[in-house]
Amino acid sequence: MNKNQRPSPLPESPSPLPESPSPLPENLIISQENQEKILSELKNLLFERGKLNQQLVINNQENETKEENLYQEMLDIYDSLEFLINYLDNNSKEGEMNVKALKRLPKFVGSIQEKLLTILGRREVKKIDFNGEFPDYNICQVIDREIRNDVPDKSITKIIRQGFKYQEKILRPVEVITAKTEETQIESAK
């Protein structure tokens, strides 16, 4: 090529491209029927996902409503306690309580306790009803023993704290004190 000569132009037609891509191996080819099944399953999964998202939103709203209701109920208890404090403050003179106010106190505190039991009951928390003479260790916990010769050994002499359960799960066992005779006391000291 001499200096005055120009480089040759590109060929007028590019090299021909293959008309179709190389065929896929047979194990990678998805039949029309399987393609339709896959698409159908994808549609179903997307539909289920949408339903689950909707249910999640509904559940969140329900939980928020339950929380708000609980807070309202707790505010009722707060108001009752505030009233009690004011009542006691207004009915005491220089450290002495008005006799009428003192007589009303157990009833008023009992009404607060009933409100709390109602709030717990709405949430399936129930007081354990136990009136047995001897502890049922599935629902009772012995926290102390006292010497008593007038009742059988290991019998319940006092319930210290009420027990509570949520559905069938024990949240807090009934806390009791049981009797022990002087003989049991002497034997355990040996």
Protein Blocks (a to p, Z undefined) as FASTA:
>chain_A
ZZklccddddfbdcdddfbdcdddfklpccfklmmmmmmmmmmmmmmmmmmmmmmmmmmm
mmmmmmmmmmmmmmmmmmmmmmmmmmmmmmpgehiacfklmmmmmmmmmmmmmmmmmmmm
mnopacdddfbfbdcfklgccfbdcddfkbcehiafbdfbdcddehjacfbdcddddddd
fklmmmmmZZ
